[in-house]
Amino acid sequence: MMLVSFMGALDTTILATALPTIAGDLGDLKHLSWPVTAYLLAVMASAMVWGKLGDLYGRAKVLRAAIALFLLGSLLCGQSESMAEFVVFRGLQGLGGGGVLVLPQAILGDIVGPRDRGRYQVYFAASIVLAGVIGPLAGGVLVDGVSWRWAFYLNLPIGVFGLLAVLFGLRIAPAPKKPVIDYAGIFLVATFSVALVLILTWGGVVFPWPSAPVMGLIALCLALLPVIWRLESRTTSPVLPVQVLSRRAFIVPGMISFFFFWTQIGLVNYIPVYFQLVKGTSATVAGLHMLPVTVASLVCYTLSGRAISRWGRYKVFPVVGSAFLTLGVTLCSFLDTHTSSITACLYLVVLGIGFGMISQVALVAAQNGAPYRDLGAVTSGIGYLRNVGAACGLALFGAILNRVLTSRLSRAAARGEFPSTNEKRWTEGNPSLLHELTGRARSVYIDAYVSVIETIFLTAIPVAACVLILSVLIRETPLRRTAGALRTRDGSVVLPTARDSREAMQRLLEVITGWQTGSELHRQLVEKVDGGISPMESWTLFRLVQYGPATADELARRTRIPDAELRGYLTALEARGLAEVNARGVVRLTAEGESFSQDMVRAQTEELTELVTEWNPESNPELDDLLRLHARELLVDERLPPASSTA
C-alpha cells in the first residue's frame, strides 16, 4: 500500500523538471500547464467516486482497477507523440490516480489494528513527503540520462508489484452498509470546475474575452452555481457539502487553501522553466535547484506542526508563512539572466518557508471550527478548493506563458532580430533550441522567457497577498485536543483526508491512541476499574472476548504466547472467577468475566470521551457509538504488549 501511495505521489512531482523538455519535444510549450491541469481535474473528479465504489464492491477489487487504469495511462503517456495525446492520456492516468491516492489509506483501516494505524499513517505521510523531495531531481535525471518517457515507464514495475500484492495478498469484503453516490453532483461539480479552468486558459489567449466560447463558459458557470447549490443542499451524501460554505469558520480557511495552492502548484511547475530556458541548465541541474524549496518546505512543515501541537495556537503560522510567501514571490519576480544560482536558491528558500508554514493550517483551522456533523464535509470542501485552486493557477500561468512568449518573439521577428515565428518550432520551447541560437537571436529568446517568468511571478504577488489578508482574518479558537494531538512521537503531522465525519473522527482517534502500548492501556484501565489482575491477564481475558470459547492450545496457537505462560494467565483468571474451564478443556468467560470486560470498555470509552469533549459526543449519537466501538477495538487488538512475560 505504501508503494502504491508513493507511486501516485511521485507522479505529481517527478514531472516538474521534466515538463519543459516534454512540452518542447512534443512541440507545444505554450500549453505546458494542460497536462498537469488535466491530471488534477481527473484526480479531483475520480477521487469523489473511488472511495464509495470501494465500499460498494470491496476496496481491494476497486484498488486493482484503479492501479490498472493508472498504469495504462502511464504507458500511453510514455508513448505520446503529440501534446493533444499527452493531455488526454494524462487525464486517463488521473482517473486512476484518484483511486491510487485515496484507497491505500482507506485500506489501512481494514488491514491494521487501531493501535497501529496512527504509526502507519505517519509512514504513508513520510512516503508522500519523500516523493515530493526526490521527484523533481528524479525527473531531471531521467530526462538527461534516458528519456522523459521513462518518467512514466518508471510507474510500471512499481505498479505491477503493487497490483500483484493487492491481487494475491489482500482480501477485504465490501462494507455491509452501502453508501449513496451523488453521481449528479459529481458530474455538475466536475463540469463547473473544467469550465472555470477553461475560462482562465482560453480567455484573451486562444479566444478574445468577448468571444462566444469564453462568454458561453462564463454563462455556464453562472448557471451551474444555483443548480449545484440546490442539488447538493438536498442530497443525503453530497459530493460538495454546501451547508458549510456559508460559514466563516470554513470560508476563510477554504479560500486560504484555494489561493495558496493556486500559488504553490502553479509556481513549482514553472520554476524549472527558468533554470532550463533562461539559465540553460540541464533538467538534472534544474532538479537540484528545486531542492531548496522542497527541503525548506519540509522542515518548516514539521517544525510548525510540532509548535501547533505544543502551543495549541495556529493563526501565527499562516500569517508569518504568507508574509514569507509574498516576499518569496516578489523576490522571484527579479530572476533574470544575471541572477546567480546562490541568489536564486536563497529566493527559493524564502518561498519554501512560506509553503511549509501554510500548507497544513487551513485544514486544521477548518476542522477545529466545525461541529462533528460537518467534519467530513469540511475536509471534503477544503480538498475540493485545493484542487480547483491548483488547476486555476496552472491554467492562468500557462495562459501568461502563451501570450507573453508569442508577443515578445513576434515583435522581435518583425524587427528582424529573431527567426520568423511562423516557424512553429521557435515557439515550441524545447530547451535544446537554446543551443541552436547565437548572438542577438539567442538574447531575444532568453529575454522572452525572462519576461514570461517575471510576469508569472508578478501575477502571483496579489494572489499571495490574498493569502496574507485571509490569514489575518482567521478567527482563532483554542485548538481541540483531537486536533492538537495530530503530532506523533517523531514530530510528524498526520491530517485526516476522509470525506465522511465518522471516518475523519476515527482517523483522528487512531493517531491520538496509536502510540499507547498494550501494557500501558491495560495497566491504566485495570487500575481504573480496580480489577485486581495484571495487565497481561487482562489482555488474555480480551482474547476470549475476541475469539470466544477456546482451548488453551488454540489460544496459544493464535496468540503466539508460550503455552506454559498462557496457561498461567488462564489459571489466574479462573482463580478470580473471571473464566471457567469445562470438561473438554474449553475456556470461556463467566458472567463476572463478561461484566469485567464491559467495565473495561466503559472505562476506555470515558477516556476517549474526554479527548473529544469539545465535539459534544453526548449530543451526537453517531460519535458516541464510534467512541464505544473504538474503545472495544483497542482492547481486543491482539498486538502483544512489549515484554509480555514480565508485564
N, C-alpha and C positions, 0 to 999 in steps of 0.2 A: 504494500500500500504506500509506503514511503517513496519507493522508486517511481510509482505511478504519479504520485503527487509532485515529486521532484521533476519528472519529465514535463508535466503540464506547466509548472512554474518556469522551468528553464526555457521553454519555447517562447515565453513572453519577454525574456531578457536577452536571449542569445542573438536576436535579430537587430538589436540596437546598433551594433557596429557593422553588421553585415548588410543592412538595408541600403546604404548608398551604393554599394557595389551591385547588389541585386537589382535595384531600380535602374542603375546605369546599364547593366548587362542586358536587361530586358527592354532598354530604350525608353524609359519614362520616369526620370527622377522627379518630374513635376507632380506626379501622383504618388510620391513616396509614402504619404500618410494612408493611402487607401488600403493596403494590405493589413496594416495594424488596426485601422478602423473597422474593416470587415471582420477581423478576428474578434475584436472586443464586442461588437454588436452581436455576433453569433454566440459568443460565450454568455453574454447577458441574457439573451433570449432562451438559450437552451438550458442554462442553469436553473431557470424557473421550473423546468419540466423534469429534468433528470431525477431530482430528489424524490418527487412524488411518484414517478414511474418506478423507482426503486421500492417504494412502499407497496405499490400495486403488484409488481411482478417478481420482487426479490432483488436486493441490491447487487448481489453477485452477478446475476444474469444481466442486469441492466449495465453494470460496470463493464462487462465483457463487450457489450455492444458499443459503449462509449469509447473504449480503448480501440476497438477495431475501426470505428469511424475516424478517430483521431489519427491512427496510423495510415489509413487510406488517404486522408487529407495530406499528411506529411509526405507520403510517397508521390502524390500528384504535384504538390508544391515543388518538390525536387525535380520534377520532370517538366515544369512550366517553361514555355517558350515565348510567352508574351505577358505583359502586365495584366491584361484582362484575365487570362487564365490563372495567373498567380493570385489575383484578388479573389476570384471565385473559389479556388482551391483553399485559400486561407480561411474563407468563410466556412467551407465544408469542414476544415480542420477545427475551427472554432466551435462548430456544433458538437463535435466530440469532446473538445476541450472543456466545455461546460460541465460535462459529466466527470471528466478526469480530475477537475479541480474540486468538485463538491462531494463526490461519492466516497472517496477514500476516507475522509474524516467522519462521514456518517457511518461507514462500515466499522470504523474504530470502535464505536459503541457496541457493536454486535460481537466483536471478537476479543475484546479486552475487558477485564473486570473493572468495576467502578473505581477501585482504589488506584489502579494503574493508568487510568485514562488521561489524567492530568499530565503525568510524566510523558506519555506517548504523544500528547498534543504538543508538548514542547519539542519533541523530536521532529514532528511534522513541521512546526514553525521554523525550526533550525534548518531543515532541508530546503524550505522555500527561501529563507534568507541566503543560504549558500548559493542557490540558483541565481539570486539577484547579484551576488558578488562575482561569481565566476562566469556568468552568462555573457556579458559584453566582451570579456577577454577571450573566452572560448570561441565566440563568433568571429572575432578578428583573426585568431589563429587558423580556424578552418578556412576562412576566405583566402588568406595568404598562402596557407600550406597545401590545401587541396582544392576546394571549390565551395562557393556559398551553398551549393546544393546539399553538401554534407551537414549543414546546419539542420536540415530536415531528415536526412537519412540517419543521423545520429539517434533519432527517436525510435527507429525500427528495432534495433536489438534490445533497447531498454523496454519498449512497449511489448515486444513479443515475450520477453521474460516475465513481465508483469501479467500479461494475458494468460500465459501458461500457469502461473501461480494462482490466479483467480479461477481458472478453469478446473484445475485439479485439487486445489487446496482450500477452497472457500465454499462453504455450504451455509447459506443464510435463507431462512424461509421468509416469504412475504409477510408484511405486517398484518395482524389479524383485523385491524381497523383500516378499511380502505379510505384513502384520502380523496378529497374533491379537488379536481384540477380545473383551474379557471382558464380554459382554452381561449375563450373570447377575450379575456383580459390580457393574456399573453400576446395574442395577435394584435390587439389595439395598441398596447404599450410599445411593442416592438415596431409597429408601423409609425407611431409618433416619433420614436427615437431615431429611426432611419431617416424620416422626413426632416427632422431637425438637423441631423448631421449633413444631409444633402444640401440644405439651405446654406450652411456655412461653407460647404465645399464648392458649390456651384455659383453662389451669389457674387457677381462682379468679376468672376474669373471665366467660367465656362459659359455662363449666360449673364446678361446685364441684370441688375437688381429689378428693374421694372418689367422684365420679360415674363412671358406666360408660365414657363416651367417653375421659376423661382416664386412668383406670386401664387401659383397654384399650390406649391408645397406649403407656403405660409398659411394659405386658406385652409389646407388640410389639417395642419397642426392646430389652428384655432378651432376648427370644427370638432376635432377629436377630443379636445380638453374637456368640454362638458359631458361628452359621451362616456369617456373614461371615468370621470368623477362620479357620474350617476351609476354606472355599472359596478364599479369597484366598491362603492358605498353600500351596495345591496347584496354583494356576493358574500357567501359564508367563508370562503377561503380566497380572498383577493390576492392577486399577484403584486399589486401596488396598493398598499393599505392607505387609502386617502384619509381615513379618520384621524391619522396623526399628523397630516401635512399642515394643518392649520394651527398647530400648537407651537409656541415659541421654543419650547424645550426641544423640539425636533427641527424647526425651520432653521435656526441659527447653525447648529452642528451640521445639518444636512447641506446647507449652502456652503459652509466651510469645506466640506468633503467635495462638493461639486467643483468649486473654483480651485481647490488645492490640486485635485487630480487633473484638472484642465491644465494647470501649470506643470505639474511634475511629469506626467506621462508624455505630454507634448514636447517639453524641452529635452527630456532624456533621449528621445528619438532623433533630435536634431543636433545635439552636441557633437556626435561623431561626424556629421556633415562638415562642421567647421574644421575639425582636425584633418579630415581626408581631402577636402576640396579647397580649403584655404591654406592650411599648413603643409599639405602634400604628404602627410604621413601614410603609412600602410594601415590596413584595418587592425592589425595586431597592436600597433603603437596607439591607435585611436582607442582600442580597448583598454590599454594600460592607463591612458589619460582619463578613463571613466572610473578608475578605482578610487580617486579622492572623493568623488561624490557618493559612491556606494558605501565606502568604509565610514566616512563621516556620518552618513545617514544611519548606518547600523549602530555605531557607537552611541549616537545621541538618542536613537530609538530605545536602546537598552537602558541607558542612564536615566532618561526621562521616565521610563516605565517603573524603574526602581523608586525614583523620587515620588511619583504619584502614589504608589502603593504605600510608601512610608509616611508621607505627609497628609495624604487624603485630599490634596488640592491639585487641581489640574489646569485651571484657567491660565496661569502664568506661562505655561509651556507653549500653547498655540500663539499667545501674544508675542512672546520673545521669538518663537520659531518663525512666525510670519514676518517679523521685522528682519530676521536674517534672510528669509526667502526673498523679500522685496529688495534688500540690499544686494543679495547674490545675483538676482535677475538684472538689476541695474548695472552692476559691475560687468556682468557677462555681455551686456549690450555694447561694451567698449572693446570686445575682442576683435582684433584685426590681424593683418599680416605681421605687424611689428610686435605683437604680444608674445612674450617669452613663454615657454612651457611651464616654468615655475609660477609665473604670474597667473596663467590660465588655471593651473591646478589649485592655487590659492582661492581664486574666484569660485571654483567648483566646490571647494571645501565649505565655503560660506553657504553655498546653495545646499549642500548636503546636510549641514547643520539644521537648516530650516526644514528640509524634508523630514529628518528624523524626529524633530520635536513636535511636528504637527500630525504626522500620519495616523497615530493611534488615538488621538484625543477626541476627534469628532465622534467616533463610535462610543467611547467611554462616556462622554458628556450626554449623548443622546440616550443611551441605556440607563444612565444614572438618573435622568429626569423623567423616565417613563414608568407608568404603573405596570404591574406584572402582565395584565392582559394585552398590553401593547408592546411587550418586549420583543417578540418576534417581528411585529410589524415595523418597529423602529429599525431593527437590524436589516430587514429587507429593504426598507426605504433608503437607508444610508448606502447600502450596496448598489442600489439602482442609480442613485445620484453620482456615486463614484464612477461607475462605468460610463454613464452618459457624459459626465464632465470630461473624462479622458478622451472619449470619442470626439467631443466637440473641440477640444484643444487640438487634437491631431488634425481634424478637418480644417480648422481656421489656419493653423500654421502651415499646412500643406497648400492652402489657397494663397497664402502670402508668398511662399516659395515660388509657386507657379507664376504669379503676377509680377513680382519684383524681378525674377530672373529673366523672364521673357522681355519685360520692358527695358531693362538695362542692356541686354545683349542686342536687342533690336535697334536701340538708339546708337550703340557703338558700331553696329554693322552699317547703319545709314551714314555714319561719319567715315566709313572705310577703315575703322580700327579693329574690326573683327570679321571673320568669315560670315557669309550670309546665313542668317538664322533660318532661311528656307531649307538649309541642310539640317535635317532633324537631329542629327547626332550631336550638334553643338548645344542643344537644349536638353539632351537626354541625361546629361550629368554624370556620365561614367567617370569615376576618378582617374581612370587610365588616360582619358583625353587630356588631362592637365599636362602630361608629359609630351604631347604632340604639339603643344603651342609654344611659341617663343616670342620674345620681345614684347611689343605693346599688346598683342592679342592675348598673351598669357596674363599680363597685368589686368587687362579688362575682364578676363574670365574670373580671375581671383577676386577682383574688386566687386564683381556682381554677386558672388557668394558672400563676401563680407557684408554687402548691403542686405542680402537675404537674412543672414544671422542677426544683424543689427535690428532689422525691422521686426523679426520674430521676438527677440528679447524685449524690445521697446513695447511691443503689443502685450507682452506678458506682464509688464510692470503694473498697469492698472488692475489686472486680474489678481496679481499677488497682493496689491493694496486692498482689494476687496476681502481677501482672506484676513488681512490685518484688522480691518474695520470690524468684520464679523466676529473675530476673536475677542475684541474688546467688548462686544455686545453679549458674549456668553454670560448667562446668569448662573454663577457657580453655586452649587449646593453641596453640603458635606457629602463626601464620597461614601456610598453604601459599602458595607463590609464585604458584600459579594463582589462588587466592582473593584474594591481596593485590594482584594486578595488574589487578583489575577496574576500577580507576580509569583513565580515559582522560586524554588530554593536557589537556582543559579542566576536569578535576576531576569530571566526571560519573561516575556509577557504574552499571554495567550488570550486572544479575543474571540468570543464565540461568533460564529457566522451563520447560525441556524435561522431559518425563516419562520419558525414556529416558537411561540413564547415558552411552551413547555420544554422543547428541545434546547432552547437557548439557556433557560434556567438550569437544566440538567447539566449542561456543559460547564456552567459556572460552578455548580456544586462539585463536579468531578475535579476541576482544577483546585478548588479550595481543599478538598479532603484527600486529594491524590497522594500527598506525601506523608500521610499518617500511616505508620506501620501497623500490622495486625496486632502485635503485642501491646502497642500503645492504646489502640482502640479498645481492645477487650479489657485491659487493665483499668482504664478510666471508667468504663461503663459498669464493670463488676463492682468497683468501689461505690459508684453512684447508686446502684440498686442494692448494695450491701448483700451481694450474693454468696460470699463466703467460699468461693472457689478460685482457683488460679486462672490467669488469662488463658493458658493453654487448655485447661479443662473446659473453659467457656467456648474456646474455638472448636474443640472436639464436639461439644454439645450441638453447635450450629452445623456440624457436618451431618448430624442426624436430622436436623431441620431441613438441610439441603437435599439429602439423599433418601430420607425416610428410613424405616426399619432396615437393618443390615447386620450381617455377622461381623465380628471383629476382623476376620480375614478380608472380607470385602472392603471394609473401611480402610484397612492398612494398604490394600492394593490401590484404592482410589486416592488416598491422601498422601501416599508415599512416605508415611511415617513408619519407622521401625515397629515391627509387630509388638515387641515387648513394651516399648514406650507407649504405644497407643492403648494396649490393654490396661496399662496402669492408669491412664486418664479415664477410661471407661469404668474401671473398678471404683475410682474415686467418685464418679458421677452416680454410680449405683449405690454407693455407701451413703450419699447425701440425698437419696431418694429422687434424683432427677432423671434417672434412666433405670430400665429393668431388662433382664435377660430371660428369655423363655427357655423351654427345654431343648429347643433346636439350636440354641446359641444365637438367636436373633436379638439384637439390641434395639430397643425403642424408647422413646421419651415417655415418662409418666406424666400425669396431669400436672404435677408440680414442675416438671421439666418444661412442659408447654407454657406454663404460667411464667417461668423464669425467662424463656426466650421472648415472650411478649413484653415483659418488663424491660428487657434489654433493647428491643426495637423501639419501645416507647421512649426510653431514655435517650437513645441516639436521635430520634425524631425531635426531641426537645432541644438537643444540641444544635441540630440543623436549623430549627425554627429561630433560634437566637441569631444565627448568621444572616437570616433573610427577614428579620423582623420589620425592616423598612419597606418590604414588599407587601405587608399586611396579609400574611398567609391565612389568618382567621377569616378574612373576607373573600378568599379565593379558594374554593373547594378543590379546584384542579391542582393548585400549588400545594395545598395540604396533603392531597393524595400523593403527589410527587415526592414530598419530603418523607412520608412513611415508606414509600417504595424504595427510595434511595437508601434510607436507613437500613432496611432489610437487606438490600443488595450488599451494602458494606459489611454487614455481619456474616452473611453466608458466603462472602468472597472466599474462595478456597486457597488463595495465595498463602503460603506458610509464613507465619511470623518468623522473624530472624531469631536464630539460636533457640529453636523450639524446645530443645531438651533442657534448657536452663531457664525458660520463660517463667 
